[in-house]
Amino acid sequence: MEVKTINKIISIQIPEEMIDKFLKKLKRSDDIVILKTKNKYEVFRGRINDKSIVIYSSGKIVVPNLDQIKQKIERILHRISPQEHEVITIGSDEAGKGEILGPLVVASVALNHKQNIFLRSQGVMDSKNLSLSRVKDLSSIIKKNSLTNGIVLISPVRFNQLFREFKDEGKSLNDLLAWAHAKAIKQAFLELKDNDRKKLDKIIVDEFSKVITEIRVNRELDRSLYNLIQQPHADIDFISVAASSILAKNERENWIITKSKQIGMKLTNKSIDEILKRKDANELGKIVYKIRK
């Protein structure tokens, strides 16, 4: 798997419980030079083939964006990860839920064991910890190195309409969000090959409302086909969720860029009040956030 190198330095996130095993394997490498750590947050500092590697107690690994370094990390992750070669997971996450500007986007990504490890070694993590340029780079990598993905983009016009409809039915934002997650997950599932569908083990959602989400997902897919996991900060433990957060954020940013060009105004340079005063505010943002009681 070849990846175009753009960022000179990247961060790779591993779960904290994997740090000791990772360090144990890393220190046994013939090409590693161990250096003294520089602060209390570092658990390791060294060089691989004259290239720096720093590991923090949070599980963050900072390395040059070079294939040889990332491949080494990928090999170590393979050795210390549970052997689940036939298992497929689908993760789901959203972008734009808390922002007035732009659409709500939910993305789901289906990965096998090998793809999970590869994408982690490339620096896939929660999109909130990444620059927009890094999100764009990783989105391309994810699409090329995943089994399937599903995208549900709800434009501001559609969001405002759906929000009012759900509210009239006595439902909340969480109901709308769960509906969108279920649709994206179903997309990713239906695009899987028949043989891969049989290997589906887990569907993971970054937790926001357990009961509502379970009801919505079960309406779309046969409950006997999978285990549904809902967990706060699921993007740390599950790369399929982190990958979903990246795709969702990239789709939202692309929408904002395209809309800015259409109206001849860079939306991100305008305040929310300026946007809401426009005649086309309903097309640009989730105006129901400002008028709901």
Helices and strands as residue ranges (DSSP letters): E 9-13, G 16-18, H 19-27, E 32-35, E 42-48, E 51-56, E 60-64, H 67-80, E 88-95, E 104-112, H 113-121, G 127-129, H 132-144, E 148-154, H 156-168, H 173-190, H 194-197, E 200-206, H 210-220, G 223-225, E 227-231, H 234-237, H 239-263, G 267-269, H 272-276, H 281-284, H 288-291
